Amino acid sequence: QVQLVESGGGLVQPGGSLRLSCAASGFTFSTYVMRWYRQAPGKERELVAQISRSGGSTNYAESVKDRFTISRVNSMNTVSLQMNSLKPEDTAVYYCNAQNGAANYWGKGTLVTVSS
């Protein structure tokens, strides 16, 4: 069955870095656009970054541009999010998403807490 499993979350101090990973299985990974979303306490889920099927095109929310980098390895069925210069406002549950037309899959999320 389809699975998206996020890992790499945790507690980090402001200014620090974390790398999130998402392992995909159960579908043809290379045919899906991959995205990272996040949801902070009391807020709506928001799109953080997305990457095209080939990995040749990426887009970012303004709030994370120049700090976060999304990447994928189609041969490994993985997508990652490198997060640098983290701020307290980056605290959220981060979700991996795969989308191809009407097919839309979600992981269960990984918690990132940025605090001193």
N, C-alpha and C positions, 0 to 999 in steps of 0.2 A: 504494500500500500504506500501511498504518498507520505513521505516524512521530510520535515525541515527541522533540524535540530541545531539551535543556537548554543554557542559556548563563548566563554571569555569575559563575561561580565564580572563585576566585583566592585570593591571600594577603592577609590583612588583619590589622591589629593588634587586640589586645583593646580592646573598647570601640567599635570601628569598625562600619561598615555595609556590606552588600552587597545587591544586588537580583538574584535569580535569575529567569530567564524560561524558559518552556517553550512552544515552538511546536508545535502539533498539526496533523496532516493525515491524510487517508485515512479519516476517520470523522466522524459528526455530533457535533461537539464539544459542542454545547449540551445533548445528551441524556446526557452522562457526568458523574458525580461526579469531581472532580479532587482529587488528593492529592499532597503532597510527603512523601517518606520520606527517611531518611538512614541511612547505615551507617558507623560509625566503625571504625577498624582493630581487629580482634579481637572485634568486637561484632556482635550481630544487627541486621538492618535494623529501624528503628522508624518509626512514623508520626509525622510532625511536625505536619502541618496538613491539613485538608480543607475543600473548599468545595462547596456544593450546585450543582445544575445551573443555577439562576438566579443564583447568587452571593449569595443572600439569607441563607444560613446558613453559618457557619464554625465549626470546632472546632480546638483546638490541644492539643498535648502540654503537660503542666504545666511542663515544663522550658523551654518557649519562650514561654509565655503572656505577654502584655504586651511582648514584644520583637519577635516576628515577626508579619507580617500577610500573609495569603494573599488574592489577588484574581484575578479573571478578566475577560476581555473576549470575550464569545461572538462578537461580530462580527469579531474578529481571530483567533479560535481560539488564544488565548494564556492562560496562567495564570502568575502571578508570585508570588514570595515575597520580601517586603521583610524583611530581617534587620537589626535594630539591636542595639546594646549587645552585640556578639558576644563570646563567651567562648572560651577554648581548648577547652573541652569541646564546643563546636559544630563542631569539626573533624570532617569526614566527607565522604563522597561523597553528594550529594543527588540523589534520583531523582524524576522526575515520573511520576505514575501516573494512568491514566484507567480508570474502571470503570463498566460498565452491565450489571447482571446477571452472566451468565457471561463476558461480554467484559471482558478485563482486559489493559491494555497498559502497557508500561514504556519509559521512555527509557534511555539508556546511562549517564546520570549526569554530574554536574559536581562537581569537587573544590573544597571550601571548606577553607582552612587558616587557623586563627586563631592567630597567634603573633607574639611581639615579636622 
